[in-house]
Amino acid sequence: MNQLKEFWTLVADVWQRGTLGIDFTEIGIALAIFFGFLIFRRLFTRIILARVHAFTERTTTELDEAVLRAIEQPVRFIPVVLGAFFAIDYLALTGALQTAGENLVRSLIIFNLFWIFHRLVEPLSALLGRLERAFTSAMIDWLLKAIKVLVAVIGGATILEVWGVEVGPILAGMGLFGVAVALGAQDLFKNLIAGILILAEKRFGIGDWIRVDGVVEGTVEGIGFRSTLVRRFDQAPVQVPNAALADNPVTNFSRMRHRRIYWVIGVEYRTTVDQLKQIRDEIETYVAANDAFVPADRASTFVRIDKFSDSSIDILLYCFTRTTRWGEWLKIKEELAYRIKEIVEGAGSGFAFPSQSIYLETLPDGTEKAEVYTPPAHYE
């Protein structure tokens, strides 16, 4: 029995001493306080946040709902910070443990605040919509990404300062490290600078149809820090390094004011001058009277007898359509082709095709004539 009492006394002493000088009972109560706030966190989410969501849904603006959705997770983290604060406060720590506990709570508070700032960048980007007059949407997207990175870096530096870590020497060391990385990652920085130049010069934007000879042709879907995503017309995505787009000529078809039709119409050589004039005049009248085409005073328009080719008399048709949409442009070209065929045939002429004529005036003397084949009698 005495040994049992001694053992129990030893257990009680260990329990009271606890760990790091803190009684296990106090540790248990502190953990109970912390988990109590976790339970409160679930109630807070179900009751208070649900009511706030219901209120924002009744408002006329969508900004408040977007802000609430963005900060919902950081707000739900607040009871965790409160639980840590009250649990550490109950333990009444002293010395180094007290300092560590205060630093932990400060770090949680800083983390939560910068988390909120980071999440607010996205919904508040609507306020930057006015900048699209001066900058492209891709540039604004880059600006938002840069702000997010800046918020994360400042938040991390603030937490490090709480724990007594000096940020200055770290930045200096990162500068030396950055120089070393730059020497081995020249292509990366070249593409980054090229991407900035593309956005600054507004060569193209998201949704534009571009062509870079020998590189890619398609629709731009995204402009990143290193590469640009272009989706080809066969729907295959292509990641093109920004340097390839900055160093090569880029044709931006989406910024065409009009779309060109350039045809050479070949008619037969038997076509008379009057027929040629009739064909030319009727084609010119059709183009001038059709609203689908740009007037001659706004864009170059020509219908002229161009040249005498090997097999045809060529009529040059040069004009522009108002639409730049490929499907609509094809439809206008189709209707124009129908009308030109009617005009040419109505004038009594026809379309020429490549041909050659051989003229043989006389046969040389002594030329052997072909032998006439007479089939045998039994085949008759």
Secondary structure, 3 states (H helix, E strand, C coil): CHHHHHHHHHHHHHHHHCECCECHHHHHHHHHHHHHHHHHHHHHHHHHHHHHHHHHHCCCCCHHHHHHHHHHHHHHHHHHHHHHHHHHHHHCCCHHHHHHHHHHHHHHHHHHHHHHHHHHCCHHHHHHHHHHHCCCHHHHHHHHHHHHHHHHHHHHHHHHHHCCCCHHHHHHHHHHHHHHHHHHCHHHHHHHHHHHHHHHHCCCCCCCEEEECCCEEEEEEEECCCEEEEECCCCCEEEEEHHHHHHCCCEEHHHCCCEEEEEEEEECCCCCHHHHHHHHHHHHHHHHHCCCECCCCCCCCEEEEEEECCCCEEEEEEEEECCCCHHHHHHHHHHHHHHHHHHHHHCCCCECCCCCCCCCCCCCCCCCCCCCCCCCHHHC
